[in-house]
């Protein structure tokens, strides 16, 4: 696929890294020649230095025969104009724009074919806010992602006690059914282990696999069952009441607004004028003017009673230092927003419980529109090493490699697993005897990105279907 990426910042560079390794023909446009030179040194791609919204620059980048344009510069107007030019002058089939302003997002008609011609809009700040909200709602989780319009969730946890540790996976379903009967639950309790990582090495989940203490375990369940499954598998019932946010920028403000009706929220903002403005905007959040790296301020605000501390400023070093300080002063869980991917790899899982890369958190929605096949949702996992996706199955028993077959009859690439199925409004946790029918939405875990092309081929419909 021939793709033009506008913007060589964190999101653009991260996307380029994903796509170039999958054999796509990439061209990146940016006004910063140094960023482009760095990208060209690292990857096999073309670069064009210039304004992304200028027709001559787009033509130089190969817009006349491009399959897709992805506009992810920091400027909303540049992204929108570039999409309009891509539609009007070059007839590029697919246009994706990164839009940060909530004001633009309030008028979705702006993006239709009659106006700016944006096929898909990506709102990174909202994606990160939703991501953080799920981590706060499930404090023992390392990662939480949604499928099937929120009806199915994939959760990553660190194995610590509970039924999960020391038992063969084939006993998990039986144990869940027993738990279901004992609790007399309304919902049928079922879950599927999608993947296991032991010291960063993928372990293929099989019936006789035994989970060890400290393993990183990904499991799928219907959303209404997630808390019960986590409690039974993890033997914890952690709850969150108090949240502290460092940084009142776009993400910090959005997160506070999302949380303030459910949790006790404190927000620290260094700029006094902005802090005063935030205190007027937020109805139930205590806004403090100060620096989150100030030990005296944190102590004064009873940091030892905080359940989750989120460092969300625009400065990586401030986020790291405030998170380390909050943790040492007694905060139960700390989450730090970190732009530099090298920092994320170094800090994740140490004193900082979760180091979150904004570019990594927003890559999934972009990949959803780039992957081949009818992809409804794509999530990037484990800092880009793995993916989980929701794919719709089309065709019939003759034209499809999947329809009419049970899971045990399907040859999947090594390590790839089908964890759940959405069939109409019914959520089905997949097991060896589960049979696939046309129009099922399959939730698939891919432990290694090198398997993506093989997974995409599974969903290709034979010509006989047409």
Secondary structure, 3 states (H helix, E strand, C coil): CEEEEECCCHHHHHHHHHHHCCCCEEEEEECCHHHHHHHHHHCCCEEEECCCCCHHHHHHCCHHHCCEEEECCCCHHHHHHHHHHHHHCCCCCEEEEECCCHHHHCCHHHHCCCCCCCCEEECHHHHHHHHHHHHHHCCCEEEEEEEHHHCEEEEEEECCCCCCECCEHHHHHHHHHHHHHHHCCCCCCCEEEEEEEECCEEECCCCCCEECCCCEEEEEEEHHHHHHHHHHHHCCCCCCCEEEEECCCHHHHHHHHHHCCCCEEEEEECCHHHHHHHHHHCCCEEEEECCCCCHHHHHHCCHHHCCEEEECCCCHHHHHHHHHHHHHCCCCEEEEECCCHHHHHHHECCCECEEECHHHHHHHHHHHHHCCCCEEEEEEECCCCEEEEEEECCCCCCCCCCCCCEHHHCCCCCCCEEEEEEECCEEEECCCCCECCCCCEEEEEECCHHHHHHHHHHCCCCHHHC
